[in-house]
Amino acid sequence: MNATVSLEEILQMLRPLSADSKRWLANKLYEESRENAPCQYTAEEMQQRLLQVEARILQGDPGLSNEEVEKELLEEMPWLK
């Protein structure tokens, strides 16, 4: 038998858990999500990007402002709001 359960229903089922059990579950879910998340850059690509940023900084280019960084992050990850 297949059943469909919403995330809200799952949350309701987990509410009675102790704080320690909730932390344990949160850590397990986080670890699993990190393991399954694909890396966007190879080590070589990341090194090249860092060298490019370093060169821009040495040329006096400050890059993005804090506000621009926050805006981009929130656009890419709206759950951070």
C-alpha positions as CSV (number, residue, x, y, z in Angstrom):
1,M,0.0,0.0,0.0
2,N,1.3,3.4,-1.0
3,A,0.4,6.4,1.1
4,T,1.0,10.1,0.5
5,V,1.8,12.2,3.6
6,S,2.4,15.9,3.4
7,L,5.3,17.5,5.1
8,E,2.9,19.3,7.5
9,E,1.5,15.9,8.5
10,I,5.0,14.6,9.1
11,L,5.8,17.6,11.2
12,Q,2.7,17.0,13.3
13,M,3.8,13.3,13.8
14,L,7.2,14.5,15.0
15,R,6.0,17.2,17.5
16,P,5.8,14.8,20.4
17,L,9.5,13.8,20.1
18,S,11.8,15.0,22.8
19,A,14.2,17.9,22.1
20,D,17.1,15.4,21.9
21,S,15.3,13.2,19.4
22,K,14.4,16.2,17.3
23,R,18.1,17.3,17.3
24,W,19.2,13.8,16.4
25,L,16.7,13.6,13.5
26,A,17.7,17.1,12.3
27,N,21.3,16.2,12.2
28,K,20.6,13.0,10.3
29,L,18.5,14.8,7.8
30,Y,21.1,17.5,7.4
31,E,23.9,14.9,6.9
32,E,21.9,13.0,4.3
33,S,21.1,16.2,2.4
34,R,24.8,17.2,2.3
35,E,25.7,13.7,1.1
36,N,23.2,13.8,-1.7
37,A,23.9,17.4,-2.8
38,P,26.0,17.6,-5.9
39,C,29.1,19.7,-5.9
40,Q,28.8,22.6,-8.3
41,Y,32.5,23.0,-9.0
42,T,35.6,20.8,-9.3
43,A,38.6,21.7,-7.1
44,E,40.3,23.1,-10.2
45,E,37.3,25.3,-11.1
46,M,37.1,26.5,-7.5
47,Q,40.8,27.3,-7.4
48,Q,40.4,29.3,-10.7
49,R,37.5,31.2,-9.3
50,L,39.4,32.1,-6.2
51,L,42.4,33.3,-8.3
52,Q,40.0,35.5,-10.3
53,V,38.5,37.0,-7.2
54,E,42.0,37.6,-5.7
55,A,43.1,39.4,-8.9
56,R,39.9,41.6,-8.8
57,I,40.6,42.5,-5.2
58,L,44.2,43.4,-6.0
59,Q,42.9,45.7,-8.8
60,G,40.7,47.5,-6.3
61,D,37.4,45.9,-7.3
62,P,35.4,45.4,-4.1
63,G,32.9,43.0,-5.7
64,L,29.3,42.8,-4.4
65,S,28.1,44.9,-1.5
66,N,26.6,43.1,1.5
67,E,23.1,44.1,0.3
68,E,23.7,42.6,-3.1
69,V,25.1,39.4,-1.6
70,E,22.1,39.1,0.7
71,K,19.7,39.8,-2.2
72,E,21.3,37.1,-4.4
73,L,21.3,34.5,-1.5
74,L,17.6,35.1,-0.8
75,E,16.8,34.8,-4.5
76,E,18.6,31.4,-4.7
77,M,17.5,30.2,-1.2
78,P,14.1,31.8,-0.3
79,W,13.8,29.6,2.7
80,L,16.4,31.8,4.5
81,K,13.9,34.7,4.7
